[in-house]
Amino acid sequence: MRRLDNLTISGDGNPVTKLSVWRPYVVFRLAHFSLKHINGSEVSSGSSRLVVVVMVMVVVVAAAAAVVMVVVVVVVVVVVVVVVVVLL
């Protein structure tokens, strides 16, 4: 499938529509299909740009979390080495 112009997700019996982030998530995940409308409302280029900005922020936060994890691992290794050296 190369194009998906319209997507309709019924709110009846579908709990995903109760989440505030479901629409931006759909725009992000289906961006490669050139989605034009979700539930009858137009997907504007502004909302697409907002989704990209949010996803970039998520990637930056994930990268920062990875850096913090590396630092924590290094600190733990250093502490373990110091403890082993002191006890020997």
N, C-alpha and C positions, 0 to 999 in steps of 0.2 A: 504494500500500500504506500502510495507516495503523497497523497493529499487527504486531509480530513478537514473539511470546511466547517462542519457543524457538529457539536456534541451536546446531547441533552442527557442530563442526569437527574432523575426524578428524586425529589426529597422524600417521597413516601416510601418508608421502609429502607431508606438508604442513609445510615448514620453518618457517612462521610460528609454529607452536605451540611451537617451541623458544625463542622470544624471551620474555623475562620480562614484557614490556610489552604483549603482544598482547591479553590479556583486558581490562585497563583501557582500552586504545585502542578496542576494540570497544564497550565500555560507553559510552564518550564519544561515539563516532561514531554509534551507533545509539540514543542516549538518547531521541530524538524518536519512536521506535517502541515505547516502553514495554517494552523487553526484560525478561523475567522470569527466564530460565534460559540459561546458556551451558554446553554440554557436561554438562547434567544438574545443575549446581550453581546455586543461586539467586543472582540479582543483588540484593544487599541495598541498601537506601537508603544504608547506610554506605559501601559501595564506590562508589556513585554520587557521594556527597559528596566522597570522596577524589579521584575522577577530576576533579571540578570544581575542587578546590583545586589539583591538579597542573596542570590546564590554565590556571588563573589565573596560577600561578607561571610557566608557559611564556610567557604573554603579557607578564608584567612583565619577564622576562628579555629577551624580544624587543624590548620598548620601550626598555629600558636600552641594548641593543646599538645600536638606532637612534639614540639620543641620543649615544652614544659616536661613532658614525660621523659625525654632524653636526659634533660638536666637532672630529674629526680633519680633516674637509673644511675647516672654518673655519680651523684652524691652518695647513693646507697653503696655502690661499689667502693668508693673511696673510704667510706666509714667502715665497711667490712674489712678492707685491707688494713686500715689503721688498727682496728680491734685485733685482727689476727697477728699483726706485727707486735703489738703491745703484749699480747698474751704469750707469745713465744719468747 
